Amino acid sequence: MKISRTNVIIAVLIIAFFFVINYLQPLRADDFGRAYTDALDKGFIIYLRGIASNYIHWTGRISAQALIYLFLSKKYIHLSVFLINIINSLCFYLFVLYSYKIVRSKIKVELLSKDFLIYFFFFVFLFYQIGFIANVVWKTAAVQYFWGITLLVIFYYISIVKDKQHIWFSLFTGFFIGLYNEIFVGVAIILCFAYFLNQKLSQNEIGKNILYFFIACVVGGIILIVAPGNYVRLNIVYSEGHVTIFSQVINLVTQIVTKPGDTLVPMLMLLISLVLIFTNKNITKKASFIYGVATASSIFVLTPVAKSYDLNQRVLLIYDAVFFIIMMQQFYNHSTSFILKLRFRLNSLSWVFLVLLVIQLTLMVSIYFEIYKFERCRNILVAYYQQNNISDPTLPIIPELSQITFIDDITSDENAYNNDAYAKFYDFDRVYGKELG
């Protein structure tokens, strides 16, 4: 992409918008627990012990936990949140830019174009409606999910689209993702196998970047999978006695069907992607079959997750990103005249999409501003209770707006995790939540 004044202005506008959304999103749930730990402020040894404790006793994720302990600190909470907001805003821009570059790999990318406008509209509309944006402006999910997704998108662009050899970057990315999240590892390995198989059958050379990434990801993934903490949240699987793989798969499918609020749009994106892949004559039947099956089968990585703590928007983030990019890539590079005519028709309506985009962005800011105002008012109450040495305050609860925003507030149960983390962060003994009205 040419570094022109127009491209720079659009890039700054995108970063600025997402910074506003990040700024308006208050701390929630795990944010308080992570910040209260204050591992880095207590010394590097305590920081390492915190990571080790998580590896042994909780999730087993090393790189994700190292980042969240590094960037969330109660002592430096304003600086911590500011840095996360800045980095997350940059990640949003990089994710938009590089995913678009992947989609439009055959042309010179210009941000001031009808194609990018329509792409960005669908990006914002779909990812806002399915809760993707809501989850990744939540500080914990930003660090432990979205930053990894952005890294993978950049790696794919460099390694596959540009075919540039960066061995150390490949090793770093693979090992980082391997230690980052078990779902990411499963999806990455399946897609790597599909790539290896297609290259082998097509008698094409396997890219060194992908090979080194795969090796490093497998090594990191093994370290993650064998972590004692990785099985803590899976204990329910074993506490119910012997559970067959078949019954776990049935449970996964059942949750996909019965939780349309979380799964319907991702599954529709997958279905559209598969239809476009198998009808695209620009792709060989062999490659269509290999990548189509790999993409669909990646869903089953969620089998143990669905059994242990159910599907939710957060665990589907990697699928939202992968399915969206594949769907848009096939749409913009399809062979059929119908798709070509549809693209031209959409381009002719670009002014409509511009108006709709502005409306969508305005609505997003207005909703997040309401959340921000609520939080500011509640913080005034918190300060009042702290000044008057009230150790067990009752605080208002913000009502759940919809799945398009991440609320996950305190509850009426003072023993709930959210309440406990909130109380510790603000130095209360306990807090009670009370619904407004």
N, C-alpha and C positions, 0 to 999 in steps of 0.2 A: 504494500500500500504506500502510495506516495505521501510524503510528509508535507502536506499543503496547509495553508492557513485554514481552509474550510474543514479539512479532516481534523485538525487540532481543535478547532472550536467545537465541533460535534463531539469529539472525545471528551473535552472538558465538560460539556453539558451533560453527557451521560454519567461521568464520574460525579459531578455535582449533584445530580438528581439522586443517585443511589446513596451518596453521602447523607443527604437530607433524610432519606428513609431510614438509613442506619442510625442516624442521630436521634430520630424520633422514637425508635424502638428502645424501650427501657430494658433494664436487666430483668431476667426471668429465670425461675426454676434453678437449673444447674448452675447458672451464672453466679448466683449467690454462694452456693456451696464451693465452687471452684475458687472464687475470689476470697472467701473466708479462710480457705486453707493457707493462702499467702505463702506458698512454698518457697518461691524465689527470694522473698524478702527475709525469710528466716535463715538464709544461707544456702550455698550451692549443695552442701551435703543433704540438707533437708529436702531440697528440690529433687535430688536424685532418689532419695528415700521415698518421696511421694510417688514418683514414676514407678519405682520398684514395687511399692505397696499396691498400686493399681494393677501392675502386671500379675501380681500373685493373688490378690484378693478381689479384683473387680472385673474390668473388661479385658485386660491383657494388651490393650493398644498402647504402644510405646510412643510413637511419633505424634499421634493425636493428643495424647495426654501431656507430653512434653511441651507442646505448643500452648495448650490451654493454661498450664501452670505458669508458663513464661509470660503470657499476655494478660492474664487476669490476676490482679493483685488488689486486695482491699486497701492496703496502705497507699497505693498509687492508683486508686480506682479511676480517677478522672483521666489521668494520662493513659491508663490501660485501655479504657473504653474508647478514647480518642484514637489511639493507634489501631485498635481493631476496626473501628469505623473507617479509618483512612485505608487500611489494607484491604478491607472487604469491598470498599467502593472501587478500588483499583482492580480487584479480582472480578467484580461484576463487569467492568469495562473489558478486561482481558478475555473473560468468558464469552461475552457478546462478540468481540472482535474476532477471536480465533475460531470460535464455532462458525461464524459467518465465513471466514476464510476457508474453513474446511468445506462448507456447503458450496461456496462459489470458487472452488480451487482452480477452475479452468479460465477464469477471467481476472482482470485487474480490479482489485477491490477499491471501491470509492464509497465513503460513508454518505456523501451527498448524492444519493441515487434512489430511484424508485424501488429497486430490488432490496436495498438495505432498509428502506423505510418499511416496506411490507414485512421483511424478515423481523425487524425490531418490534413491529406491532404484534406479530404472532408470538414472539418471544415474551414480551411483557404480558400479553393477554393470557396465554396458556399458563405460564409460570406463576402468574398472580392468582389465577382461578384455582389452580390445583394446590396452592399453598407452598410452592417451591420458594418463592421470594420471601414469604412470611417466615419460613423456617431458617433460611440462610441469613436473614438479618438478625436472628437470635444469636447472640454472641457465641455461645457454646457450639451450636450447629455450624456457624460460619467457620470457626477454627477447625472443628473436628470432622466436617463433611465438605463444605463448599470449597475450601482452599485446596483440598485434595482433588476435587473434581476439576478445578481450574488448572491445576498442575497437569493432570492427565490430558486435558484438551490441548494445552500448549505442546505437550510431548507428542501427541498424535500429529499435530500440524507439522512440527519440525521433522519428525521421523518418517511419516507416511506421505504427507502432501508435498513437503519440500525435499524429502529424502536426503537430509543432511546428516552427516555422521558426527554425533557427539556422545562418545562412549561414556565419559564420566557423568554427563547429565542423565544418560540412560540408566546407569548403575544407581545413581542417587535417586532418581524417580522411582525405579523399581523397588529399591530397598525401603524408601520412605513409604510408598503405598503398601508394601508388604507388612509393615509395622503399624499401618494407619487404621485399617478397618477391614474386617474379614469379608464383608460383602464386596467391597472394592476389589479385594484379592481374587475372589471367586469369579467375578465378572471379567476382570482383566485376563485371568488365565484362560478362561473359555474363549475369549476373543483372540487371544494369542494363538491358541491351538487352531482356531479356524484360519488364521492368517498363515500359520506354518503349513497346514494341510493344503490350502489353496495354492501357495507358492510352490509346494512340492509337486502337486498334480499338474500345475501349469508350467513346470520346469523353469521357474523363475528363481533368482537368487533371494535368499532370506536376508533381510536387512539386519545389519549388525546391531543397530539401535534396538530393534525389537527383541533380538536374541538376548542381548545383555540386560535389557529391561526385564524380560521373562525370567532369566536366571536369578537376578537380584530380587524380583518380586516373590519368586518361589521360596528363596532363602528367608526373606523377611516374613513371608506368610507362614512358614513352618514355625519360626520363632513365635509368631502370634498365636497360631493354632494350638501349640503345646503349652501355652501359658496357663497356669492354674486358674488365673482370674477369668480366662475366656470361658470357663464352664460354670461360673457362679450363676449367671443369669440363665443358664441352660439346665439348671438343676431340676426344674419342673419336669423336664423330659424324663429324667430318671426316677424322680420321686413317685411317678405314676406307674412304675414298673416297666416291663418290656413294652416298648412302642416300636412298631414296625415302620420301616421307611415308607411303605405304601400308605399307611395311615397318616403319616406326617405330610405326604404329598397331597392326600385328600384334604387334610386340614388347611394346607396352603391354598388350594384351589377354592375351598369353601370360603375362606376369608377374602380372597380376591373377588368372589361373586357377591358376598354379603356386605362388603364395605365399599360400595361404589363411590362414596364421597372421596375416598383416598385412592382408589384403584381404577375407576372408570376411564378417566382421561389418559393415564399412562398406558392402559391396555388398548385404548383406541389408537393411540400413537403407534404402539407396537403393531397392531393390525394393519393400519395404513402403511406403515413401513414395509411390512411383509408383502402386501399387495403390490406396492410400487417396485419392490425388489424383483419379484417374480414376473412382473410385466414389463420390466425395463430391458429392452433389447441391447442396450449398451453394456450390459453385464452378461457374461456367459452363464449358461444354465448351471454349470458346475459351481461357479462362484456364487450364484444366487442361492443354490441349495445349501452350500457350506455356511455362508454368512447368515442366511435366513434361519437355519436350524440353530446355529450358535446364538444368535440374538434371542430367539424364542426360549431356548433352553436355559439361558442365563437367569431367567426368572426363578428357576428351581434352586438357585443359591440361597433363596430366602426360606427354604424349607425348615431348617432348624430355628430360624428367627421367628417364623410364624408360630411355631410350636411353643417357644419359650416366652415371648412377651408380645405377641400379636403384631400384625402389620400396622404401620403408621406412616405418615408423610415423610418423616425423617429418614427411615430406612429405604424409602423409595426414591430418594433424591438422585442417586447415581443412575437409576433407570429413567427418571424424567429427562435427565441430560442426554443420555445415550439414545433413547428412542426419539427425542426431539431432533437431535442432530442428524440421525439416520433418515428420519422422515423428510426433513427439509433438504437434505443432500440429494435424496432420490427425486424429490419434487423439482429441484432446480436442474437436475441432470438427466431427466427422463427422456425416453425416445419417442413416446407416443404423441401424436398430433393433438390429442385431447388435452394433455397436460401442458403442452406448449401454448395452446390457445387459452387455457385457463390462466396461465402466467401472464400472457399479454393482456387479458381482460382485467386481471388484478392490477397490473401496472397502469392501465388506463383509468383506474379508480383510485390512484395513489392519493389524490387530495382528500378522498373520503377516509382513507386509512390514516392520513395525517390528523384529521379532525378527531377521529375515534381515538387515536393514540394520545392526543392532548387531553381529551376527556378522561381517558383511563389513568393517565399520570396524575391529573388533578384530583381524581377520586382517591387515588392511593395516598397522596399527600394529605388530603383532608381527613381520611380515616386514621392515619398514623398520627396526625396532629391531635385528634381527639384522645387517643391513647396517651400521648405525651402530656396533654393538659391534665388528664386524670392522675397520671403519675406525679406530676408536679404538686398537685393539690394534696395527694396522699403523703408526699414527702414533707409537706408542711406539718401535717398531723404527726408524722414520725418524729420530727424535730421537737414538736411540742411535748410529746410523751417522753422523749429523752431528757429534755430540760427539766421536767417535773418528776423524774425518776420513777416513771410508771413502767413496770417490768413486764406486764402482760396486757398490752393494749388490744383493743378491738378496732380493726381497720376495714375500710370499705373494699369490696371486691369488684373489679371491673367486669362487667358482663361479657360473656363470650359473644363476639360479633359474628363470626363465621370462620370457616376453615382458611379464609384468605388472610387472616391475621394470626399471629402467634401470641396467645394470651398466657395460658398455663399459670394462672395466678395462685395466690394463697387461697385456702379453703376455710370452711367453718370448723374443720378438724385441726386442732392445734398440734396433733401428733403427725400430721401429714408431712412428707419430706419437704414440700415447698414451704410450709410454715416454719419448719425447723431451720431450714437453710436461711430463710428470711430473718428469723429471730436472731440467729447467731451473727448474721452480717451486721444487723443494726444494734447488737448488744442487748437484746431483750431476752427474758427467760422463755417466753412463749408469745405467740401472736394468734389472735382469732380473726377470722374473716367474716364479714357480714355483707350480704348482698344489698345493693342500693334499692331504695324504694320500699 
